[in-house]
Every structure is written in C-alpha cells, then in structure tokens.
C-alpha cells in the first residue's frame, strides 16, 4: 500500500501551527523542511488517534493494567499489550486500533508525542545534560567498607567480622575499646545504608581538599551530612534533631571499623578512620551530638593504588525513605564501581547478570527473603522500578533484558525454573557517553 503523499510545506506549517496553538505548545518559527515533516507526521498521529480511537475511562485502564507480573512488565508495557497508550497532548488513555498506519505510530514516538513503548526503536536519542558527580575512592578497601556498612547482612555475628572471598583476604572488624561484645553486636545490628552514604561523602570530602594527599584532616558537622544526604529539613530551615542523631550514629559506626591487611609487617589491623577532635556536644534524645568531627583516613590508604569513581550526586542525595530508593542507591553505586573496573572501555552498551548485580549491591538476601514469603513478583517489580529510577537519575539512558534472556523469561513464565532463569538473565544498559568519558579521564589521570 502506497504511503499517503505529504501536503505542500505551507499546508503542513499551518497544520502544525494550529496543533501547537490548540494544545498550548510553544512553536518555533525556525522549522527546516525535515523538522517540519516530522512535526506534521507526529501531530497527524495525535489527531488520527483522537478521531479514530476509543477513549478509556479510569476503571477500564485499571482493569487492563492488572495481570501477573513478569520480568519486563512495566505498567505501560502491560497496557500496550492491550493496545492502550496515554497520549500526553490529549491527556487521556486511548485504545489504538490495529489498522492505525505504522508510519504515524513511529512518527508520534519520534517526535515525543507518543510514548516510546509503542515503538522503542523510533524513540528520539536522549541528549545527556551536564551532571554533577561526587568523586569518591574506589580502591578495594574503600569498596569493601562501602558494602560492609550498608547493613548488618554479611557480618559474622560471633566474630563481628566482615569479609568477601574475592577481596584478597581483606576483612573488617567492628570493635571499640572497653565495649562488651554484646553491646557491639547490638550496635552492629543498627547499621543501615545511611552509613555507606556517609562513608562515600567523607572520602569525597577528603578528595575535595587534596586528591594527592588523602591524609588531610576532614572537619564535618552532622548537620552538613544531613543536608548532603538529602534529608528533609525542618520547616524553619534547620536539620531535624533525629537526623543529627542518625548521622552521628553513622559516624560512630565508621569510627569502630578496623581493616585487616594480610601480611602487613607493621601490624595487620588499621583504623578505617581516626578521630582527631570532637566539637562541643549537646544532648538530643539522650545521645551526645558533637557539633563537629575532625577525622582523617587511616594509614591503610597508603598501601593501595589510588582509584576514583564519580558517583552521581543525585544518587547520594536520594532519601532512603523507601525500599526502591535504598535499592537504587546500592545498585547505582555498584554499577558505577563495575563501570570503573573497565574504565577505558567507552562502549555505551553494557551487559550484567541480574544475580551479579544483586550480589554486588548486597540485596540478594532481600530477594531471597521476598521469594521465601511468596513475594517474588514484588522483588522483580522493585528491581525493575529501581532500574527505571536510576534512568531518571541519569545513570543510564535505557535498560532492558537482553533479547535471548527476555525470550527465556517468556518461555519459563509461571514455571518453577523461572526464578533461576531471571537470576541468570542479562540486563542491557545504555550508559551515557559523558559518564563513561568522565570515568576514562579518571583512569587516565591516575596512571
């Protein structure tokens, strides 16, 4: 079937202008021939849908969105299986007839007037905007400390030790002089992802002072940490007392950590942080809150090569007020470390196994617990929502399951082996080239 012939330029320009005026969209006067053609076809898609497609009410949309969750099942994709899309210009959901010309569907996606789920291959390229990064240490001990401080999972409850087999014998001990083991165990159980955030911010502050001298003392206030972590301020603009308490607790956790270095003639254990000075304290909820801490990295840092990673500031400042946000902080950080390991590779398309990503991000146990509670669907939804959120934060431009993995997921949906197939599936990521270049520059300058 021959494609319909396009109108003359003047007629297309008038049609586009009328649509922009009707839908309240600013119109640029500078439309070259190609841009005008695309704009005409995009708006023609919107008008075609309005005139030929049934509009759905809210109850119909909710009904269509229901169904079993399976990997890759976003709400938009589930709706599209029933040919239902939300058209932003019309602010309504429509069921698209199957006889709608594909050229119009693609034009609507290409111009951003229809959602990309309709035709992902025709979605416009996303132009990466300048993003502010926090530069943190990414050598083996620093990454080990980051992972260990995300929570009590992985710590030995008897020895109060944390180790990973792939970290060349490095381990961490949770210890404080004159503290009983039971007291330390209780304190260790209060570890949460905020402590790892504080660790990254401290190393970032050390690098801000002087990247070539990591042993310059750092002075930081609990209020400064609270604001940097994106914690909600009091209406009067001050930091809420409970957040000052939490940040002080995180600093106390870090001060109790000792790094064990194998085969070190000067002694195997090194303090992760040394507390040089504590400012004047006040009591909040029975807890002594110093006005400031002056800290310095332990001398373990001089034994390891310098390695840095640019963590998205938006990721660090993401409030840990939901499970998805916590997963996003940990998965996003690990993706950055993973990309840093191949820092000279500028290929923007990367693949990583679901199991590897969950394990590195210290959330595999969360997934296993949800499965044990017969909530595997929730685990998958949370994982996919996390990847969507990381896209919104700028860590990637798109994600999906690699095509062969997606086919296996479809074949095993509802079968006992589905969980293992999902864990072994590959996630495909389109990483912003600007981010990869920033990592490559760090690798180059560190040689």
Secondary structure, 3 states (H helix, E strand, C coil): CCCCCCCCHHHHHHHHHHHHHHHCCCCCCCCCHHHHHHHHHHHHHHHHHHHHCEEECHHHHHHHHCCCCCCCCCHHHHHHHCCEEEECCCCEEEECCCCCCHHHHHHHHHCCCCCHHHCHHHCCCCCCCCCCEEEEECCHHHHHHHHHCCCCCCEECCCCEEECCCCCCCEEEECCCCCCHHHHHHHHCCCCHHHHHHHHHHHHHHHHHCCCCCCCCEEECHHHHHHHCCCCCCCCCCCCHHHHHHHHHHHHHHHCEEEECCCCCCCCEEECEEEEEECCEEEECCEEEECCEEEEECHHHHHCCCCEEEEEHHHHCCCCCCHHHHHHHHHHHHHHHHHHHCCCCCCCEEEEEHHHHHHHCCCHHHHHHHHHCCCHHHHHHHHHHHHHHHHHCCCCCEEEECHHHHHHHHHHCCCCCHHHHHHCCEEEEECCHHHHHHHHHHHHHCC
